[in-house]
Amino acid sequence: LSGDDHTFTDEKVYYKYLLLLSLGVFLIYWLFNRQYTGPAYLSDEIGYLSKAAAFAGYPVDMASSWHGGYSLILSPLFIIFSDPYLIWQAIMIINAILWACSFVILFCLLNKCFPGKNFRSILGTVLICAIYPSWITMSGYAFSTSCFVLFYMLSIIALQKIDISKAWTVLPHSLLAGFLYWIHPTGLAVMVASFLVVFVLSWNKRSFISFVLNSSTIVIMLVVYKFGV
């Protein structure tokens, strides 16, 4: 840290604070929810967990309306562990990791969007978001929210890195935006927003290759999930 505005000039210091932030969020979210020994038997949780078990090879009826993106993330747990209690505790750890990553990305995003803001303002904003009770509570359920937030944040980071003159740079954002639909139906809203934003970017540059590539990739992701997964 240097100067009166406390801006970052040392990468080691920057990454140290990111590490402390991620560890702090992980520990708070995990320790708060490790007391729970299993799901609340809500239709959401049973839908996601049964899909995860089916992806892991168990003979489970997958005739459920709940989307399977989050279940894909959880499915290795059903291969590694056979004890339901261990599977559940591992889910609590994964959820805490997902949230820790989300808030690190938020910190990086705010730091990039508001370069004139001092460190304390950005860190304070992220901490206020991190202690929001609903996020901590959601981490204790097998709900797709934990997964959706992370991939949404990743899609925003990828969106910022799009260079219209290099059409291929749109692909990471397109794949992430498409995967959000795999996680939850509200991903459709992100798809529409992606279409509009990339169209505006392409219109400003009078180059529409990126828009076509973005739109086609997102549609392919949707079709693959609906008729493949």
ZIVENDA-V198070 format. One record per run of one state. SS is the DSSP state (helix for helix, strand for strand, loop for the rest). FROM is the first residue (numbers start at 1). LEN is the number of residues. If there is no record, write none. Layout:
# ZIVENDA-V198070
ss = {SS/SS}
from = {FROM/FROM}
len = {LEN/LEN}
This chain:
# ZIVENDA-V198070
ss = {loop/strand/loop/strand/loop/helix/loop/helix/loop/helix/loop/helix/loop/helix/loop/helix/loop/helix/loop/strand/loop/strand/helix/loop/helix/loop/helix/loop}
from = {1/2/3/7/8/11/34/43/56/69/81/84/114/119/131/133/139/145/161/163/164/166/167/184/187/206/209/228}
len = {1/1/4/1/3/23/9/13/13/12/3/30/5/12/2/6/6/16/2/1/2/1/17/3/19/3/19/2}
